[in-house]
Amino acid sequence: MRAVIAEDLALLRDGLTRLLRDNEIEVVASVGDGDALVHAVLRERPDIAIVDIRMPPTFRDEGLRAALALRERVPETAVLIISQYVEETYARELLADGGGGVGYLLKDRVMDVRTFVEAVRRVADGGTALDPEVVAHFVGRRDDRLAALTPRENEVLALMAEGRSNASIAEALVLTVGAVEKHVASILQKLRLPPSEETHRRVLAVLAYLDSSS
Amino acid sequence: MSAMIDWWKRTARAQVWAVLLLDLFVLVLWAAGGFGSLWWIWVWLPTGLLVGWAWWAGRPVSPLARHVGQVSLIGLFLIGVWMASGFGDFWPVWPIAALAFVTGLRAVTRRQQSDTRVEELTHRRAGAVEVAESQLRRIERDLHDGAQARLVALGMNLGLAEQQLDKDPEKAQEHLAEARVSAAAALQELRDLARGIHPPILADRGLEAAIDALAAHAGVPVSVDVELASRPPDTVETAAYFVAAEGLANALKHARASRIDIDVHEREGGVVVRVLDDGHGGASEADGGLHGLRQRVEAQDGTLRIASPEGGPTVIEAVLPCAR
């Protein structure tokens, strides 16, 4: 797997490069701002771009803007945003096109190397990875569209929102994979999502989840 | 109109030169005409008044000195007119006396107004210093008890792991896991602290997005209505955000509101933030949060109004001037 890293702090950029290389992910370019990221991705066509939100020159959300531009220009490259803070608004913007291959995680998550590398691989394969911190804000929120879900289905949806597979959800909730599949089917039906490819429907379910806040 | 005034101010120096040239030209005409009657004096007097006025207006002197200067100028002009019209009864004494009286009166009231303003600003500055001081103290305490302590624990766990790596690898692994937990907790605390100082989304996306994010976590329905033609200056934006945040926190914590309206709009070049809730009222500044908010708003020359009768509703409204 080939990755491009965009992170302006050399300390974190080097650490991340080492972490990925140790886990057999090739880092083909590492850059320090949004423009350089777009150039590097257009040149290298990596499987995934791992992008810090706050970068020069304005130190606001240029990483996110560059990532959104990449989603449009090079949709085959997955984008994983990492940041010191998470905002639901940004998660919603990233997922808005309904395609997979996006992730949004706190930088803290790199400390759990195994889970982080799993998330990188999952996003590169077209899946999603949403930080539990973003997801947690929605748990227990009452909303018309989600009101029909049972508490258990809510739990399953929260884990789906993090981007976990059915097997991983089953493990976390101590259920059988079959039971999780049933819950997932029920959630997709209750949210009245149009029939389509499985990954896409899962992303739509997550979007419905995020949209319940606005 | 203001464009014309601007042009007038910009070209002041050129105007003075033009007037002096005109005066010289008039003098040359008079000489060419064989030094007849002193008619040029009627051109010199009004133009002299204009040049003198412009000269005084451009001086960096106290308002009092400027008043005295301008009254003297008009006096000299009137005396000039009196002399040029063949002396006679000394009538200029009346307009000069009236002018001096009115100007003197104005100077006195202006002085009083500025004294009141100085007093108010001194009070506001003291409030601003106090609010900054207490914020710094809080940040220091949070760092000391939070992230710093976590990092000490983390370093200790790493040290222990290093020591036991050979003898007891299993124990070493336990220490490493603990170190990771400490690092995660320290990060979380630092993130909360940073958000309390200045939420990143406010800088990234402005007031509406930041207040929306606040509202999304409120747990009760919050309607947010932000109508601003452009982003206000940073200091105003930050203050407006904290008015919304503190108003919201107050409504949730003390008033047990079931519905909250946050409204931000422009008025007379300033930003008005209003937080309205349907809770049971009785909000007081004694609890600290609202008092700190008042200091914060007044430090920016704004005003804060809190109306919270027993039984509700509560309205908190801040008006923040934008000096652009």
Boltz contact constraints between the chains, C-beta under 6 A:
constraints:
  - contact:
      token1: [A, 60]
      token2: [B, 203]
      max_distance: 6.0
  - contact:
      token1: [A, 60]
      token2: [B, 204]
      max_distance: 6.0
  - contact:
      token1: [A, 61]
      token2: [B, 204]
      max_distance: 6.0
  - contact:
      token1: [A, 85]
      token2: [B, 191]
      max_distance: 6.0
  - contact:
      token1: [A, 85]
      token2: [B, 200]
      max_distance: 6.0
  - contact:
      token1: [A, 87]
      token2: [B, 201]
      max_distance: 6.0
  - contact:
      token1: [A, 89]
      token2: [B, 209]
      max_distance: 6.0
  - contact:
      token1: [A, 108]
      token2: [B, 184]
      max_distance: 6.0
  - contact:
      token1: [A, 108]
      token2: [B, 187]
      max_distance: 6.0
  - contact:
      token1: [A, 111]
      token2: [B, 180]
      max_distance: 6.0
  - contact:
      token1: [A, 111]
      token2: [B, 183]
      max_distance: 6.0
  - contact:
      token1: [A, 213]
      token2: [B, 216]
      max_distance: 6.0
